[in-house]
Amino acid sequence: MIKKTILIIFALILLVLGGYIYYIYSSTGYFREITNRLPGEVIRSIDLPGVEDMQISRIDSFLLLSSDDRAAHRDGHPVQGHLYLIDLTDPTLTPRCLTADLDMPLHPHGISMFRRKANNYRVFVINHVDDVESIEIFDLLNDTLTYQYTLHDEALIHPNDLVALDVEHFYFTNDHRYPKGWRRLAEDYLGLALSNLVYFDGNTWQEVASDIAYANGINRDPERNLLFVASPRDFRVKVYQIEPKGQLNWIDDINCHTGVDNIELGPDGKLWIGCHPSLLTFAAYAKGKKEISPSEVITIDYRGEGDYTVETVFMDDGHLMSASTVAPVLGDLLFIGNVMDDHFLVLKQR
């Protein structure tokens, strides 16, 4: 009888463990079939490492790039990251470094900018330097970037992306509640919804949304006063109505079936999102255990609560470019950045 009880307990443990392992694999997209899809032709492959985020100005015709060699950092040989600008009226699409003379360490992640007037912008940059998290504030006048000041606060746990509302106010995401250790691993692999969204009003920091599984890319639709937040661990984009004084009212979750990253708005209001269709493959790639990781770009036509269309525009198994994160558009041009590949792509869509 005792032996039978032990066998039953052992079988139940194996069943629970097997179910847990299956959940991890299925909920991170490991079993998803990756079918290459190219919506046109690659007209440029531009050699810059880790162009994780991009901001486009269709009015003033330029693209701002956040670049950091994360592979070098992972391997113990960190090099200075930079911000770059591409003049979109120049057919060569040559990046120009804006921070070559910057006298401070810079490892940029998410970026955002607010247009004051023609060719005059306030630029916000998330900066990871060792264990110190900060948001760096710059002014961009024509093609000259000038450092203004740095923001520090305990609310900056592990910031990922941000969106500016004006020259002082912004929202940002913390992709983890715990920046390191076993609790961070638990967030990743158990899919715990512990990360948050913070609003800065120019003076104070306030959590305005929580219980998000890996809060990542963020952007705002000013026409509809909506805020979109990517939750790649849940394969969802969360939709909030922006209320007075920065408060948020959750209205929807968009099921995307992929690991959504940075969110850009097209001129027609569609969301363009760089994605990781297999999060486990991406995690192994980021650690240097796999050579490539698949990329995906989706669009979301969000018409209102429960009314949306999600479409895959681009997919690659990682041989063309690994680990896509961002995908702004200009006319028939699609720019696709990534976490830590040594180049990014410019596609001309059909």
FENBELNOR-V718901 format. One record per backbone hydrogen bond with DSSP energy under -0.5 kcal/mol. CO is the residue of the C=O (numbers start at 0). NH is the residue of the N-H. E is the energy in kcal/mol with one decimal. If there is no record, write none. Layout:
BEGIN
CO_NH_E + CO_NH_E
END
This chain:
BEGIN
0_4_-2.2 + 1_5_-2.4 + 2_6_-2.5 + 3_7_-2.3 + 4_8_-2.5 + 5_9_-2.8 + 6_10_-2.7 + 7_11_-2.5 + 8_12_-2.4 + 9_13_-2.5 + 10_14_-2.4 + 11_15_-2.7 + 12_16_-2.8 + 13_17_-2.8 + 14_18_-2.4 + 15_19_-2.5 + 16_20_-2.6 + 17_21_-2.6 + 18_22_-2.4 + 19_23_-2.4 + 20_24_-2.2 + 21_25_-2.9 + 22_26_-2.8 + 23_27_-0.7 + 24_29_-2.1 + 25_28_-1.0 + 27_278_-2.8 + 28_31_-1.4 + 32_34_-0.7 + 33_35_-0.6 + 36_38_-0.5 + 36_314_-2.3 + 38_349_-2.5 + 40_42_-0.7 + 40_347_-2.9 + 43_345_-2.4 + 44_46_-0.5 + 45_47_-1.4 + 45_343_-2.0 + 48_67_-0.6 + 49_51_-2.0 + 49_67_-1.1 + 50_337_-1.1 + 52_65_-2.4 + 54_63_-3.3 + 55_57_-0.6 + 56_60_-0.7 + 56_61_-1.6 + 60_87_-1.9 + 60_88_-0.5 + 61_56_-2.9 + 62_85_-2.6 + 63_54_-2.3 + 64_66_-0.6 + 64_83_-1.9 + 65_51_-0.9 + 65_52_-0.9 + 66_81_-2.3 + 67_69_-1.7 + 68_72_-1.6 + 69_73_-2.7 + 70_74_-2.0 + 71_76_-3.1 + 72_75_-1.5 + 81_66_-2.5 + 82_97_-2.9 + 82_98_-0.8 + 83_64_-2.9 + 84_86_-0.5 + 84_95_-2.4 + 85_62_-2.1 + 85_87_-0.7 + 86_89_-1.5 + 88_90_-0.7 + 89_92_-1.8 + 92_94_-0.5 + 93_86_-0.5 + 95_84_-2.2 + 98_101_-1.6 + 101_103_-1.0 + 105_80_-3.1 + 106_127_-1.9 + 109_108_-0.5 + 109_125_-2.7 + 111_123_-3.1 + 113_115_-0.6 + 113_121_-2.5 + 116_119_-2.2 + 118_141_-3.0 + 119_115_-2.7 + 119_116_-1.3 + 120_139_-3.0 + 121_113_-2.6 + 122_137_-2.7 + 123_111_-2.1 + 124_135_-3.1 + 125_108_-2.2 + 126_128_-0.6 + 126_133_-1.9 + 127_129_-0.5 + 128_131_-2.6 + 130_132_-0.6 + 131_128_-2.2 + 133_126_-2.8 + 134_150_-2.6 + 135_124_-2.2 + 136_147_-3.0 + 136_148_-1.1 + 137_122_-2.9 + 138_140_-0.6 + 138_145_-3.0 + 139_120_-2.9 + 139_141_-0.5 + 140_143_-2.1 + 142_144_-0.5 + 143_140_-2.6 + 145_138_-2.6 + 148_136_-2.8 + 150_134_-1.9 + 152_155_-1.8 + 154_156_-1.7 + 157_174_-2.1 + 159_109_-1.2 + 160_172_-2.5 + 162_170_-2.0 + 168_164_-3.2 + 168_165_-1.4 + 169_199_-2.9 + 170_162_-2.3 + 171_197_-2.8 + 172_159_-2.6 + 172_174_-0.6 + 173_195_-0.9 + 173_214_-0.6 + 176_178_-0.5 + 180_184_-1.7 + 181_185_-2.3 + 182_186_-1.9 + 183_187_-2.1 + 184_188_-3.0 + 185_189_-2.2 + 185_191_-0.7 + 186_190_-0.6 + 186_191_-0.6 + 191_193_-1.5 + 194_211_-1.9 + 195_173_-2.3 + 196_207_-2.5 + 196_208_-1.4 + 197_171_-2.3 + 198_205_-2.4 + 199_169_-1.8 + 203_200_-1.9 + 205_198_-3.1 + 208_196_-2.7 + 211_194_-2.1 + 211_213_-1.1 + 212_232_-0.9 + 212_233_-0.6 + 213_231_-0.8 + 216_229_-3.2 + 218_227_-3.2 + 219_221_-0.8 + 220_223_-0.5 + 220_224_-1.2 + 220_225_-1.7 + 224_241_-2.3 + 225_220_-2.8 + 226_239_-2.6 + 227_218_-2.1 + 228_237_-3.3 + 229_215_-2.8 + 230_233_-1.1 + 230_234_-0.7 + 230_235_-2.0 + 231_234_-0.6 + 234_255_-2.9 + 234_256_-1.0 + 235_230_-3.1 + 236_253_-3.0 + 237_228_-2.5 + 238_250_-2.9 + 238_251_-1.5 + 239_226_-2.7 + 240_242_-0.5 + 240_248_-2.2 + 242_245_-1.1 + 243_246_-1.4 + 246_242_-3.7 + 248_240_-3.0 + 251_238_-2.9 + 252_254_-0.6 + 253_236_-1.8 + 253_255_-0.6 + 257_259_-1.5 + 258_275_-2.2 + 261_273_-1.2 + 263_271_-3.4 + 265_268_-2.0 + 269_265_-3.2 + 270_299_-2.0 + 271_263_-2.5 + 272_297_-2.2 + 273_260_-1.9 + 274_276_-0.5 + 274_295_-1.3 + 275_258_-1.6 + 277_281_-2.1 + 278_282_-2.5 + 279_283_-2.1 + 280_284_-2.3 + 281_285_-2.9 + 282_286_-1.4 + 283_288_-2.8 + 283_289_-0.9 + 284_287_-1.5 + 292_322_-1.3 + 294_315_-2.4 + 295_274_-3.2 + 296_312_-2.9 + 296_313_-1.7 + 297_272_-2.6 + 298_310_-2.5 + 299_270_-2.6 + 299_301_-0.9 + 300_302_-0.7 + 300_308_-1.4 + 303_306_-2.8 + 305_307_-0.6 + 306_302_-2.7 + 306_303_-1.0 + 308_300_-2.6 + 310_298_-2.6 + 310_312_-0.6 + 313_296_-2.6 + 314_36_-3.2 + 315_294_-2.8 + 322_338_-1.8 + 324_261_-1.9 + 324_273_-0.7 + 325_336_-2.0 + 327_334_-2.4 + 329_332_-2.5 + 331_348_-3.6 + 332_329_-2.4 + 333_346_-3.3 + 334_336_-0.5 + 335_344_-2.0 + 336_324_-2.2 + 336_325_-0.8 + 340_49_-2.6 + 343_45_-2.4 + 344_335_-2.5 + 345_42_-2.3 + 345_43_-1.5 + 346_333_-2.7 + 346_348_-0.7 + 347_40_-2.0
END
